[in-house]
Amino acid sequence: ELQDGIGQRQTIVRVLNATGEEVIQQSSKTDASILQEKLGSLNLRWQEVCKQLAERKKRLEEQKNILSEFQRDLNEFVLWLEEADNITSVALEPGNEQQLKEKLEEIKLLAEELPLRQGILKQLNETGGTVLVSAPISPEEQDKIENKLKQTNLQWIKVSRILPEKQGEIEAHIKDLGQLEEQLNHLLVWLSPIKNQLEIYNQPNQTGPFDIKETEVAVQAKQPDVEGILSKGQHLYKEKPATQPVKRKLEDLSSEWKAVTHLLQELRAKWPGPTPGLTTIEAPTSQTVTLVTQPTVTKETAISKPEMPSSLLLEVPALADFNRAWTELTDWLSLLDRVIKSQRVMVGDLEDINEMIIKQKATLQDLEQRRPQLEELITAAQNLKNKTSNQEARTIITDRIERIQSQWDEVQEHLQNRRQQLNEMLKDSTQWLEAKEEAEQVLGQARAKLESWKEGPYTMDAIQRKITETKQLAKDLRQWQINVDVANDLALKLLRDYSADDTRKVHMITENINASWANIHKRYELHYF
């Protein structure tokens, strides 16, 4: 309204000045001097009014810009809080490793933003206080902004507390799942030769009885562990389809135990005798299960493979012991090799990689502890060959020793290669994580610069300053591009070299970094070109 009045009164002032000049020229010297003084005073007052109005208009524009930026920043912050709340509200599936790891990456990315977001909220609170006092807004709008800012602070308290808690909860689930799978793998490796032995004990052509008392006594110590694993598995996967690897292993284990139980029952029925108080275990699948530990090699054991001719076993009875020991060891090596090949790690997760390195070391130690068994088998084979003149028996012995030696070497090589690969992965992942941190740091610096630059007055000094700042930011962006490129190059190396493992973390973080970097460039171009 005042601004509109300025234009009308500007005309009046010009007319007054023109008329005053005419009157001054026609007046006496004294009257002209008085009139000149009054006209000068009027012009000074008019200039002061115009200046004050211009400054007020400028302040109002600045306050409007501050209000607009504040509302935009506040809305963006609220959207981030809503995203964080939605992600943390998703129900977890403790037995679904893929869902847990994907959710963990999302939570970690949000948690890493907490320090930056805390600084943004502090700035919003400071700006909000200024806006509520000085911005040209109605009381209703003031109340609306004040309430929104208050709710934002309350929601921030909730989100900043729940993000670390949720991260810890998910990490605990993943650790529990890893321990369960590790226990399952050991049980499967341990159980396979036992089942094979019991199957051979129960073959129609076998003569008994066989001494399994020590085996049944030893199993008593393992029964509480087995009950715990099966109970935990039932709790995790009661209503889940058999798509999770751990659930499939639980089902395999339960099936194997049921078979072992049946075989033991048949053995006891054939050769009844006192047992050392072995109890049975109720599996979660309502199957009665009995566990047995790996039996010791005794002279009473007599094992034959289907491809081993029965006539040859009759002619060379010592082949039965050799065949049994050979079967146990080959089955154990085969299962061990399958377990090694099935184990995957999260690339870029140092804790996961270190845990797998420890597991590989333990597995390699298990293999070395079995080496005396291999050496005894080779010695027994050589003695058998020396004692028999049967060419077919000698050929079978030679073939089986060559096969198991080759199998042993292959499994050992797989273990050693995998351990070396994991060590390389650990080194490469560490380098990538360091580069990722540097890239995220420059992303934060770029965002901070973009956020700090406000729209200013269009004076020559302001325009020159803006040009200087724009050139400096362009220079910084070119320099920071190097950090982003290094992180991308190291990520591509991880994706290329370790594609057989789980690379979702590297994919997700790399995509987020590149999307953020592209958004920064877009904002730069929109603001300054």
Summary of the structure (lengths in Angstrom):
residues: 529
radius of gyration: 40.9
end to end distance: 34.9
largest distance: 154.7
contacts: 1521
relative contact order: 0.06
helix: 81%
strand: 1%
